[in-house]
Amino acid sequence: MAKSDYKGNRKPNSDKNKNNPTGRFRKKKSFSKSIPPNKRKAPPKTNTNPDEIRLNKFIANAGVCSRREADTYIAAGSVTVNGKVVSEMGYKVKRTDDVRYDGRRLNPEKKEYILLNKPKGFITTTNDEKGRRTVMELISSSSNNRLFPVGRLDRNTTGLLLFTNDGDMTKKLTHPKFGVRKIYHVVLDKNVTAADLKKIQNGLELEDGPVQVDEAAYIQGSTKKEVGIEIHSGRNRIVRRIFEHLEYKVTKLDRVVFAGLTKKDLPRGHWRNLTPQEVINLGMIK
C-alpha cells in the first residue's frame, strides 16, 4: 500500500475503506435533491403584443438617435405619448400612437429611399381602379414598409422616380419653394428651330401661367430633334406642354437627373437603395 494511505502510525480504517479500495477520500454527496429538468418551474411568461414596440426602439426607428440616447431623452421628459409625458424605461407603445420628441411627431418605420429607372407603360400611383400597371409593381420586392412615389411621371415618360416613407423628405422634394433640379432628355417629332429653342430658354407663357426653364440645349452628337431641358417646376406634364405650346409633339421623354440623382449603373426597370451620402445630400436641399 502506498505511503499516502497512512497518517502517521495509524492504519487505514478497513471498514471505512471497504467500498473504497484505493483508500482515497470521496466528496460527500449533497443532501439537496436535484429537480429533473422536466419538473423545474418555467420562468413566468410575459405577454407580448406584436403590435407594441419599446418606446426607445420607436424613437430610434424614427431616425432621431440610438436606443441608448433615446433612453436619455425619455428620462429627461422630452418624449410624449398621446399627449402625456412618459419617462418610464421599457415603456411600450403601439405603432399607431402619437409619439413626439420635442413636439415633433415621429414615424416608427425605418426611413427608406428607393430609386427606380421607370420604363414606359406604368402609371405613377399606389393603386389604379382601372387595373392598369403601376410603378408599385416594379419595386414590390424592395421593402416590407409602405413606400410612396415622390412626385409623378406620366405613363409614357421614363426615367428616375424616387420612393420613400419619409414624409418630410417628400414634402421638401415636391414643394415649389425648394426648386428641386430635374433634367429631361426630350425627343420631338421634328427638328426644333433655333428660334423656338431661344423662346424656351427665355421662358414661356402657358395657359396656367408663366414657366421658367433653367436651361435648354440640343443634345450634343444628335439631331436637332433631341433637346436637353433643365427645369425646377413640378407642374403637371410641364415639359410636354412646353413643346406642345410651340407645336411640337414629344415622342420620347426621359428624366435623367432628379435632385442630383442620376441613372448611372441603373438599367431601365430596375431599382436600387440610395446610399447614405445620397440621403444626406437630399437632406441638405434648401
Sequence and secondary structure as in RCSB ss.txt:
>XXXX:A:sequence
MAKSDYKGNRKPNSDKNKNNPTGRFRKKKSFSKSIPPNKRKAPPKTNTNPDEIRLNKFIANAGVCSRREADTYIA
AGSVTVNGKVVSEMGYKVKRTDDVRYDGRRLNPEKKEYILLNKPKGFITTTNDEKGRRTVMELISSSSNNRLFPV
GRLDRNTTGLLLFTNDGDMTKKLTHPKFGVRKIYHVVLDKNVTAADLKKIQNGLELEDGPVQVDEAAYIQGSTKK
EVGIEIHSGRNRIVRRIFEHLEYKVTKLDRVVFAGLTKKDLPRGHWRNLTPQEVINLGMIK
>XXXX:A:secstr
  GGG BTTB   TTTTTT TT        SS    GGGS         TTEEEHHHHHHHTTSS HHHHHHHHH
TT EEETTEE   TT EEETTS EEETTEE   S   EEEEEE TT BSSS  TT   BGGGGGTTS SS  EES
S   TT EEEEEEES HHHHHHHH GGG   EEEEEEESS   HHHHHHHHH EEETTEEE  SEEEE TTS TT
EEEEEE    TTHHHHHHHHTT  EEEEEEEEETTEE TT  TT EEE  HHHHHHHHT  
